Amino acid sequence: MTSRFLAFLYGAASYAVFFATFLYAIGFVGNLVVPKSLDSPAEGPWQTALAIDLGLLALFALQHSLMARPAFKRMLTRVVSPVIERSTYVLASSLALLLLFWLWRPLGGVVWDVQNDIGVALLYAGFAFGWLLVLVTTFVIDHFDLFGLRQVWRHLLRQPQQDLKFVEPVLYRVVRHPLYVGWFFAFWCTPTMTVTHLLFAVMTTAYILIAIQLEERDLMNAHPEYADYRKKVPMLIPGWPRKTA
């Protein structure tokens, strides 16, 4: 009983760290409330700041993608219980993001600055829509499984673990990756696009496009029906014409 309870506490703590990180990320990207944001005042030479920022983004991308691969999961579960594998991934991702928030070095400079009131309102609405879409999408698939709580809860209750079946919930009938669509809105919709923000948006977009290819390869290996699903539903843009065999 003690080991099951400790696993549950670990999963709950990992989820709490994730949720705090998610809230901080909204403030970080949107320059809202938090003490240090994406566009805080520039410090030091821009070359040094650029190198640090690219290193932080690369570190997060490597951690987030490498730990999601089946081969790494098999290796990890030789060290930790499979019950807390997902919680460990969530915790590591949150810590990598917190490190990025802490060490981020703004570059300064402005690429565009929208002054029109309607334009500003639309861009802020797009920003809010993006974060809301991300959150809603996690619940559409299975929020608590995605962040490891379902696994540790079932373990606590002595219930057998069950893999989720491949399904096509409502948002996933529009595009295959609504979660990433949300990220794009959250990262690109801003009335003031600084050089720092542009760097962040470009690099995270490039990472997402690469991550999609790796993720879909794993999904096709795990779910044979995913190949047919790819033919029916566009990747990111609703209504985008599909290629037929």
SEBA-45657 format. One record per residue (C-alpha): x, y, z; residue in three letters. Coordinates in steps of 0.02 Angstrom, whole numbers, padded with zeros to 5 digits. Example, Ala and Ser with C-alpha at 12.3 -4.5 7.8 and 13.67 -1.06 7.14 Angstrom:
BEGIN
[site [00615, -00225, 00390], "ala"],
[site [00684, -00053, 00357], "ser"],
This chain:
BEGIN
[site [00000, 00000, 00000], "met"],
[site [00142, 00119, 00043], "thr"],
[site [00224, 00101, -00128], "ser"],
[site [00058, 00130, -00217], "arg"],
[site [00024, 00285, -00112], "phe"],
[site [00199, 00352, -00145], "leu"],
[site [00175, 00325, -00331], "ala"],
[site [00012, 00421, -00322], "phe"],
[site [00094, 00564, -00226], "leu"],
[site [00233, 00569, -00357], "tyr"],
[site [00106, 00576, -00498], "gly"],
[site [00003, 00710, -00410], "ala"],
[site [00158, 00815, -00374], "ala"],
[site [00216, 00799, -00556], "ser"],
[site [00044, 00856, -00614], "tyr"],
[site [00047, 01004, -00493], "ala"],
[site [00217, 01058, -00561], "val"],
[site [00150, 01042, -00739], "phe"],
[site [-00005, 01146, -00702], "phe"],
[site [00097, 01284, -00620], "ala"],
[site [00216, 01281, -00769], "thr"],
[site [00070, 01292, -00890], "phe"],
[site [00000, 01445, -00802], "leu"],
[site [00172, 01527, -00796], "tyr"],
[site [00195, 01490, -00981], "ala"],
[site [00040, 01592, -01022], "ile"],
[site [00112, 01741, -00929], "gly"],
[site [00286, 01711, -01000], "phe"],
[site [00233, 01710, -01182], "val"],
[site [00101, 01845, -01162], "gly"],
[site [00207, 01959, -01050], "asn"],
[site [00074, 01952, -00916], "leu"],
[site [00097, 01964, -00727], "val"],
[site [00253, 01853, -00713], "val"],
[site [00416, 01932, -00651], "pro"],
[site [00516, 01879, -00805], "lys"],
[site [00434, 01858, -00974], "ser"],
[site [00480, 01825, -01154], "leu"],
[site [00502, 02010, -01189], "asp"],
[site [00580, 02072, -01027], "ser"],
[site [00715, 02206, -01051], "pro"],
[site [00867, 02145, -01148], "ala"],
[site [01026, 02110, -01049], "glu"],
[site [01204, 02096, -01112], "gly"],
[site [01268, 02063, -01290], "pro"],
[site [01136, 01998, -01409], "trp"],
[site [01255, 01863, -01472], "gln"],
[site [01267, 01789, -01297], "thr"],
[site [01079, 01800, -01272], "ala"],
[site [01047, 01716, -01440], "leu"],
[site [01165, 01571, -01400], "ala"],
[site [01084, 01545, -01229], "ile"],
[site [00907, 01551, -01297], "asp"],
[site [00945, 01430, -01439], "leu"],
[site [01028, 01312, -01314], "gly"],
[site [00877, 01317, -01198], "leu"],
[site [00757, 01284, -01342], "leu"],
[site [00865, 01141, -01405], "ala"],
[site [00874, 01065, -01231], "leu"],
[site [00685, 01067, -01214], "phe"],
[site [00659, 00997, -01389], "ala"],
[site [00780, 00853, -01358], "leu"],
[site [00705, 00809, -01190], "gln"],
[site [00525, 00825, -01249], "his"],
[site [00551, 00722, -01406], "ser"],
[site [00679, 00594, -01347], "leu"],
[site [00582, 00544, -01191], "met"],
[site [00424, 00522, -01295], "ala"],
[site [00500, 00388, -01407], "arg"],
[site [00450, 00206, -01371], "pro"],
[site [00632, 00149, -01362], "ala"],
[site [00671, 00276, -01226], "phe"],
[site [00512, 00228, -01131], "lys"],
[site [00566, 00046, -01131], "arg"],
[site [00736, 00095, -01065], "met"],
[site [00661, 00210, -00932], "leu"],
[site [00542, 00077, -00867], "thr"],
[site [00691, -00032, -00826], "arg"],
[site [00737, 00101, -00696], "val"],
[site [00566, 00165, -00639], "val"],
[site [00397, 00081, -00626], "ser"],
[site [00293, 00089, -00786], "pro"],
[site [00156, 00164, -00677], "val"],
[site [00254, 00326, -00654], "ile"],
[site [00337, 00330, -00826], "glu"],
[site [00215, 00459, -00891], "arg"],
[site [00225, 00564, -00733], "ser"],
[site [00414, 00562, -00748], "thr"],
[site [00402, 00625, -00927], "tyr"],
[site [00281, 00763, -00874], "val"],
[site [00394, 00816, -00731], "leu"],
[site [00550, 00818, -00840], "ala"],
[site [00460, 00923, -00973], "ser"],
[site [00400, 01046, -00841], "ser"],
[site [00574, 01063, -00766], "leu"],
[site [00649, 01092, -00939], "ala"],
[site [00522, 01231, -00969], "leu"],
[site [00552, 01309, -00799], "leu"],
[site [00738, 01311, -00836], "leu"],
[site [00700, 01400, -01000], "leu"],
[site [00592, 01529, -00911], "phe"],
[site [00727, 01559, -00781], "trp"],
[site [00877, 01577, -00898], "leu"],
[site [00792, 01656, -01049], "trp"],
[site [00884, 01809, -01116], "arg"],
[site [00778, 01933, -01216], "pro"],
[site [00859, 02006, -01372], "leu"],
[site [00761, 02168, -01392], "gly"],
[site [00705, 02243, -01558], "gly"],
[site [00531, 02254, -01635], "val"],
[site [00474, 02166, -01794], "val"],
[site [00296, 02232, -01794], "trp"],
[site [00190, 02334, -01676], "asp"],
[site [00003, 02338, -01713], "val"],
[site [-00079, 02500, -01655], "gln"],
[site [-00254, 02477, -01726], "asn"],
[site [-00375, 02437, -01584], "asp"],
[site [-00469, 02305, -01684], "ile"],
[site [-00307, 02223, -01738], "gly"],
[site [-00242, 02219, -01559], "val"],
[site [-00405, 02145, -01497], "ala"],
[site [-00404, 02010, -01632], "leu"],
[site [-00225, 01961, -01595], "leu"],
[site [-00257, 01949, -01408], "tyr"],
[site [-00414, 01847, -01446], "ala"],
[site [-00308, 01730, -01552], "gly"],
[site [-00182, 01716, -01410], "phe"],
[site [-00320, 01670, -01286], "ala"],
[site [-00401, 01551, -01411], "phe"],
[site [-00235, 01460, -01433], "gly"],
[site [-00210, 01425, -01248], "trp"],
[site [-00393, 01377, -01227], "leu"],
[site [-00382, 01258, -01375], "leu"],
[site [-00228, 01176, -01300], "val"],
[site [-00315, 01148, -01134], "leu"],
[site [-00480, 01088, -01211], "val"],
[site [-00389, 00968, -01327], "thr"],
[site [-00304, 00882, -01180], "thr"],
[site [-00476, 00845, -01106], "phe"],
[site [-00544, 00788, -01274], "val"],
[site [-00414, 00648, -01283], "ile"],
[site [-00391, 00607, -01098], "asp"],
[site [-00314, 00745, -00993], "his"],
[site [-00274, 00637, -00842], "phe"],
[site [-00196, 00497, -00943], "asp"],
[site [-00093, 00622, -01043], "leu"],
[site [-00018, 00693, -00883], "phe"],
[site [00004, 00530, -00788], "gly"],
[site [-00133, 00546, -00656], "leu"],
[site [-00243, 00408, -00725], "arg"],
[site [-00103, 00282, -00714], "gln"],
[site [-00056, 00316, -00533], "val"],
[site [-00239, 00327, -00480], "trp"],
[site [-00280, 00157, -00555], "arg"],
[site [-00124, 00087, -00473], "his"],
[site [-00179, 00157, -00305], "leu"],
[site [-00348, 00071, -00323], "leu"],
[site [-00267, -00093, -00379], "arg"],
[site [-00351, -00079, -00548], "gln"],
[site [-00260, -00149, -00701], "pro"],
[site [-00181, -00024, -00820], "gln"],
[site [-00269, -00008, -00988], "gln"],
[site [-00200, 00066, -01148], "asp"],
[site [-00315, 00193, -01227], "leu"],
[site [-00396, 00140, -01390], "lys"],
[site [-00375, 00241, -01548], "phe"],
[site [-00526, 00356, -01567], "val"],
[site [-00571, 00510, -01668], "glu"],
[site [-00651, 00637, -01549], "pro"],
[site [-00732, 00792, -01619], "val"],
[site [-00580, 00907, -01635], "leu"],
[site [-00478, 00767, -01712], "tyr"],
[site [-00605, 00751, -01853], "arg"],
[site [-00560, 00929, -01906], "val"],
[site [-00369, 00915, -01899], "val"],
[site [-00253, 00778, -01839], "arg"],
[site [-00159, 00892, -01719], "his"],
[site [-00275, 01021, -01639], "pro"],
[site [-00156, 01032, -01491], "leu"],
[site [-00018, 01099, -01602], "tyr"],
[site [-00139, 01217, -01690], "val"],
[site [-00171, 01291, -01518], "gly"],
[site [00016, 01314, -01489], "trp"],
[site [00033, 01405, -01655], "phe"],
[site [-00104, 01529, -01608], "phe"],
[site [-00029, 01553, -01434], "ala"],
[site [00148, 01585, -01499], "phe"],
[site [00112, 01690, -01654], "trp"],
[site [-00037, 01798, -01602], "cys"],
[site [00038, 01953, -01523], "thr"],
[site [00013, 02137, -01564], "pro"],
[site [00197, 02172, -01531], "thr"],
[site [00313, 02047, -01613], "met"],
[site [00489, 02073, -01547], "thr"],
[site [00646, 01990, -01615], "val"],
[site [00646, 01882, -01458], "thr"],
[site [00466, 01829, -01483], "his"],
[site [00497, 01794, -01667], "leu"],
[site [00646, 01683, -01624], "leu"],
[site [00540, 01588, -01499], "phe"],
[site [00394, 01569, -01620], "ala"],
[site [00501, 01514, -01768], "val"],
[site [00602, 01387, -01669], "met"],
[site [00452, 01311, -01580], "thr"],
[site [00358, 01301, -01745], "thr"],
[site [00504, 01211, -01827], "ala"],
[site [00513, 01091, -01680], "tyr"],
[site [00326, 01055, -01687], "ile"],
[site [00332, 01016, -01873], "leu"],
[site [00475, 00893, -01844], "ile"],
[site [00391, 00819, -01689], "ala"],
[site [00232, 00786, -01789], "ile"],
[site [00328, 00672, -01908], "gln"],
[site [00403, 00572, -01764], "leu"],
[site [00238, 00564, -01672], "glu"],
[site [00141, 00504, -01824], "glu"],
[site [00270, 00370, -01859], "arg"],
[site [00248, 00304, -01682], "asp"],
[site [00058, 00314, -01697], "leu"],
[site [00057, 00212, -01857], "met"],
[site [00165, 00080, -01774], "asn"],
[site [00049, 00073, -01623], "ala"],
[site [-00116, 00092, -01716], "his"],
[site [-00127, 00019, -01893], "pro"],
[site [-00290, 00115, -01921], "glu"],
[site [-00195, 00280, -01906], "tyr"],
[site [-00139, 00265, -02088], "ala"],
[site [-00319, 00274, -02148], "asp"],
[site [-00352, 00416, -02026], "tyr"],
[site [-00209, 00516, -02104], "arg"],
[site [-00290, 00499, -02274], "lys"],
[site [-00456, 00568, -02212], "lys"],
[site [-00405, 00712, -02097], "val"],
[site [-00284, 00856, -02136], "pro"],
[site [-00134, 00881, -02023], "met"],
[site [-00154, 01062, -01964], "leu"],
[site [-00265, 01163, -02081], "ile"],
[site [-00453, 01122, -02083], "pro"],
[site [-00518, 01081, -02256], "gly"],
[site [-00345, 01062, -02330], "trp"],
[site [-00361, 00944, -02479], "pro"],
[site [-00296, 00769, -02448], "arg"],
[site [-00190, 00670, -02569], "lys"],
[site [-00271, 00509, -02628], "thr"],
[site [-00180, 00350, -02670], "ala"],
